[in-house]
Amino acid sequence: MKKILRLLAAALCLLPAAALGSVWQGSVEAARTAEVRATADGILERVPLRPGEWVTADTEAAVIRESRVFAPFDGRVNGIRVLEGEEAAGQTVLTVEPVSPYDVYCSVKDAYKTVENTRVSGGQRVWIRCSADGSHRAVGRVTTVDGLDFHVEILGGELFIGESVFVYREGSFKDGDRLGTGTVLESEETGIRATGVILSLRVTEGEEVERGQLLFTLASSDELTARCGAEGWVTEVLVQAGGSAKENDILARVATQMQLSVEAGTADAAALREGTELSYWRADDPHTLHACRVTRVLKDVGSEKLTAVLEPLEEENLPIGLTVYVTDERE
């Protein structure tokens, strides 16, 4: 809701010295994040990262010891080529055949523009229908997320190889729930490679396995250190010491670029148009105005509210979660 705050600086000590017009309260959030990934399969011996701390590219993210290897998807073990006690030198230890004949490679570029639809996470259940006439439908699970792209493992339904599809958050297939678009590809048998002495095989020939199930462990005497690789604020840590990780698993996320997010009513749409330059002040420094620009406006279906996303034009490295106040008047 639009609030008019005038002549309150002396009384409340909240507003900058300049006279202000409309004011919207918001907060600092991540505009762009970098993913900190595991450098090998193994046990996480140490994870020193904490959410909210500032890190550099060289900051230690995790130390990995003994390696454990897990099934990348639901499937069936087809061939075991390296036995317990034998050494694997980068070759295939065993193969896994997917249960589903389909793989779907997707992108959020064509998602319906709401805040909720911009957030896709691993393990999330999704619904799929073909973009031609909607007659082919399936249910799936997000297995990996890489920037704007994500991969879906099909759990049930019927699709055609090569067809284009829409991906949704809910099985009602409403436009407002659309997470993006994708292409259906044929699943392929995957060879699970490793380097080191196989300590234990946890599956047998022909056994059906679930995604994330332990396949085998192997000795790893080397201490491997994963580093952040980017400078910024740690927004989340997804693992903990004593747990396990696969090579390239996401260990944490680091915000490398900040943005401001404010909620308003649809009556404020004219003042919060994309490209409009506004001002803001920090809750911890109410007497200094800084410039910002509206980059996106997101409207939730059936709601009288909108969310405006703004780019700071002066300050860098704003703390995540800091309260800010955005105004349509400048000094």
C-alpha positions in Angstrom: 0.0 0.0 0.0 1.2 3.5 -0.9 2.3 5.5 2.1 2.8 9.3 2.2 5.5 10.3 4.7 6.2 14.0 4.9 7.8 16.3 7.5 8.7 13.4 9.9 12.5 13.6 9.9 12.8 15.5 13.1 10.0 13.6 14.9 10.9 10.1 14.0 14.6 10.3 12.9 13.8 7.9 10.1 13.7 10.0 7.0 16.5 11.8 5.2 16.7 15.6 5.4 15.2 16.1 1.9 11.4 16.3 1.6 10.1 13.0 0.4 7.0 11.9 -1.6 5.8 8.3 -1.7 7.8 5.8 0.3 7.8 2.0 0.0 9.6 -0.3 2.5 11.7 -3.1 1.2 14.8 -5.1 1.7 18.1 -6.1 0.1 18.2 -9.5 -1.6 20.4 -11.4 -4.0 20.2 -10.4 -7.6 22.8 -12.9 -8.8 24.3 -15.8 -6.9 27.3 -18.1 -7.5 27.1 -21.8 -6.6 29.9 -23.3 -4.5 30.3 -26.9 -5.7 32.0 -30.0 -4.4 35.3 -30.9 -6.1 34.9 -34.6 -5.6 32.7 -37.4 -4.3 33.2 -37.9 -0.6 32.6 -37.2 3.1 32.5 -33.6 4.2 35.0 -33.5 6.9 34.7 -29.7 7.5 32.2 -27.1 6.3 33.2 -23.7 7.8 30.8 -21.5 5.9 27.9 -19.7 7.7 25.0 -17.9 6.1 25.3 -14.1 6.2 29.1 -14.0 6.2 31.3 -12.2 3.6 33.6 -14.5 1.6 36.2 -14.1 -1.1 37.0 -16.4 -4.0 39.7 -18.1 -2.0 37.6 -18.7 1.2 37.6 -22.4 2.2 34.1 -23.9 1.6 34.6 -27.5 2.6 37.2 -30.3 3.1 36.3 -33.7 1.5 37.7 -37.1 2.5 36.4 -40.6 1.8 34.4 -40.8 -1.4 30.8 -42.1 -1.7 29.1 -42.5 -5.0 25.3 -42.3 -5.4 22.7 -43.1 -8.1 22.1 -40.0 -10.2 18.5 -41.0 -11.0 16.0 -43.9 -10.5 17.1 -46.9 -12.5 18.5 -50.4 -12.7 22.1 -51.6 -12.2 23.1 -53.2 -15.5 26.8 -54.0 -15.2 29.3 -54.1 -12.4 32.8 -54.0 -13.9 35.1 -53.2 -10.8 34.8 -55.4 -7.7 35.5 -54.6 -4.1 39.2 -54.4 -3.3 40.0 -53.6 -7.0 41.3 -50.2 -8.1 39.4 -48.0 -10.5 41.5 -45.7 -12.6 38.9 -43.4 -14.0 36.9 -46.2 -15.7 33.3 -47.2 -15.3 32.6 -49.1 -12.1 29.0 -49.9 -13.0 26.2 -48.7 -15.2 22.7 -47.5 -14.4 19.8 -47.7 -16.8 17.1 -45.1 -16.2 13.6 -46.4 -15.4 11.9 -43.6 -17.4 12.4 -43.5 -21.2 12.4 -39.7 -21.1 14.6 -36.9 -20.0 13.4 -33.3 -20.1 15.8 -30.3 -20.4 14.1 -27.1 -19.4 14.6 -23.3 -18.9 12.8 -20.7 -16.8 13.3 -18.1 -19.5 9.6 -18.4 -20.6 8.2 -18.8 -17.0 5.1 -16.8 -16.1 6.5 -13.7 -14.4 5.7 -14.1 -10.7 8.2 -14.3 -7.8 7.3 -17.9 -7.0 8.0 -19.1 -10.6 11.5 -17.8 -10.5 12.5 -20.3 -7.8 13.1 -23.8 -9.0 14.9 -26.3 -6.7 16.2 -29.8 -6.9 13.7 -32.5 -5.8 10.7 -30.3 -6.6 7.8 -32.1 -8.2 6.5 -30.6 -11.4 3.8 -31.3 -14.1 4.4 -31.3 -17.8 2.2 -31.1 -20.9 3.1 -30.8 -24.6 2.9 -27.3 -26.0 1.1 -28.4 -29.2 -2.3 -29.3 -27.9 -1.7 -30.4 -24.3 -2.7 -34.0 -24.9 0.6 -35.5 -23.7 1.1 -35.1 -20.0 3.5 -36.3 -17.3 4.7 -35.7 -13.8 8.4 -35.4 -12.9 11.0 -34.3 -10.4 13.7 -31.6 -10.8 17.1 -33.3 -10.5 19.5 -30.5 -11.3 19.4 -26.7 -11.5 22.0 -24.7 -13.3 21.3 -21.0 -13.5 18.2 -20.5 -15.7 18.3 -24.2 -16.9 17.0 -27.2 -15.0 16.6 -31.0 -15.7 13.5 -33.0 -15.0 13.3 -36.8 -14.4 9.9 -38.2 -15.5 8.1 -40.3 -12.9 5.0 -41.1 -14.8 2.9 -40.2 -17.9 3.4 -40.2 -21.7 5.5 -37.9 -23.8 7.0 -38.0 -27.3 10.7 -37.9 -27.9 11.7 -34.5 -29.4 8.5 -32.6 -28.6 8.4 -29.2 -26.8 6.6 -29.0 -23.5 5.5 -26.5 -20.8 6.5 -27.2 -17.1 4.2 -26.2 -14.2 4.3 -26.0 -10.4 0.8 -27.6 -10.1 -1.1 -30.3 -11.9 -3.9 -27.8 -12.8 -1.7 -26.5 -15.7 -2.7 -22.9 -15.1 -0.7 -20.2 -17.0 0.2 -18.5 -13.8 1.9 -21.7 -12.5 4.2 -22.1 -15.6 7.8 -22.6 -14.6 9.2 -22.6 -18.1 9.6 -24.6 -21.3 11.5 -27.8 -22.2 12.4 -30.4 -24.8 11.9 -34.2 -24.3 14.9 -36.3 -25.0 15.5 -40.1 -24.9 17.1 -41.3 -21.6 20.5 -43.0 -21.9 22.3 -45.6 -19.8 24.9 -43.8 -17.7 28.3 -45.2 -16.7 29.4 -44.3 -13.1 33.1 -43.6 -13.2 35.5 -43.4 -10.3 39.2 -43.3 -9.4 40.5 -45.1 -6.3 40.2 -48.5 -4.5 36.6 -49.7 -4.2 35.9 -50.2 -0.5 32.4 -51.5 -0.7 29.8 -52.2 -3.3 26.3 -51.4 -2.0 24.3 -52.7 -4.9 24.0 -55.9 -6.9 23.6 -56.8 -10.6 20.1 -56.1 -11.8 19.1 -54.2 -8.6 16.6 -51.3 -8.9 17.9 -48.2 -7.3 16.5 -44.8 -6.4 18.0 -41.4 -7.1 20.5 -40.6 -4.3 21.0 -44.2 -3.2 24.5 -45.2 -2.3 26.1 -47.3 -5.0 29.7 -47.8 -3.7 32.4 -46.2 -1.6 36.1 -45.8 -2.4 39.3 -44.9 -0.6 40.5 -41.4 -0.9 43.6 -40.5 1.2 43.9 -37.0 -0.2 42.3 -34.1 1.5 40.5 -32.1 -1.1 39.5 -28.5 -0.4 36.6 -26.8 -2.2 36.8 -23.0 -2.3 34.0 -20.4 -2.8 35.3 -19.2 -6.2 33.4 -15.9 -5.9 33.3 -12.8 -3.6 30.0 -11.9 -1.8 27.6 -12.8 1.0 26.8 -16.4 1.8 23.0 -16.8 1.3 22.7 -20.5 2.2 24.7 -23.5 3.1 23.2 -26.7 1.9 25.4 -29.3 3.6 27.0 -29.9 7.0 30.2 -31.6 8.3 29.8 -35.4 8.5 27.4 -35.5 5.5 28.4 -36.6 2.0 28.5 -35.0 -1.4 29.0 -35.9 -5.0 31.3 -34.1 -7.4 29.7 -30.9 -8.6 27.0 -31.0 -5.9 26.0 -27.5 -4.7 27.4 -26.9 -1.3 26.4 -23.3 -0.8 25.4 -20.2 -2.6 27.1 -16.8 -2.6 25.3 -13.5 -3.5 27.6 -11.6 -5.9 25.2 -8.9 -6.9 22.4 -7.2 -4.8 19.0 -5.8 -5.6 16.2 -4.1 -3.7 12.7 -5.6 -3.5 9.7 -3.6 -2.4 6.0 -4.6 -2.2 3.3 -2.1 -3.3 -0.3 -2.0 -4.5 -1.3 -2.0 -8.2 -2.2 1.7 -7.8 1.6 2.4 -7.5 2.3 0.8 -10.9 2.8 4.1 -12.7 5.4 5.3 -10.2 7.2 1.9 -10.3 7.5 1.4 -14.0 10.5 -0.5 -15.4 13.4 1.9 -16.1 12.2 4.6 -13.6 15.0 6.1 -11.5 14.2 6.5 -7.8 16.0 7.0 -4.5 16.4 4.9 -1.4 17.9 5.2 2.1 19.2 2.4 4.4 17.5 1.8 7.7 20.9 2.1 9.4 21.7 5.4 7.6 18.4 7.4 7.3 20.0 10.7 6.4 21.7 9.7 3.1 19.8 9.1 -0.2 21.1 6.8 -2.9 20.0 6.3 -6.5 18.3 3.2 -7.8 16.4 2.0 -10.9 13.4 -0.2 -11.3 14.4 -3.3 -13.4 11.3 -5.6 -13.1 7.8 -5.4 -11.8 6.1 -8.7 -10.9 2.4 -9.0 -10.4 0.7 -12.0 -8.7 -2.4 -13.4 -10.5 -5.6 -12.3 -8.8 -3.9 -10.0 -6.3 -3.9 -6.3 -5.9 -0.2 -6.4 -4.9 3.0 -6.1 -7.0 6.6 -6.5 -6.3 9.1 -4.1 -7.7 12.8 -5.1 -8.1 15.3 -2.3 -8.2 19.0 -2.0 -9.1 21.2 0.1 -6.7 23.2 2.6 -8.9 25.8 3.6 -6.3 26.4 1.2 -3.4 27.9 -2.2 -3.7 27.9 -5.1 -1.3 24.7 -4.2 0.5 24.0 -6.7 3.4 21.4 -9.3 2.6 18.2 -8.6 4.5 18.9 -5.0 5.2 15.7 -2.9 5.4 15.6 0.0 2.9 13.0 2.7 2.1 12.4 3.7 -1.6 11.0 7.1 -2.5 9.9 8.7 -5.8 11.5 12.1 -4.9 15.2 12.9 -5.1 17.4 15.3 -3.2 
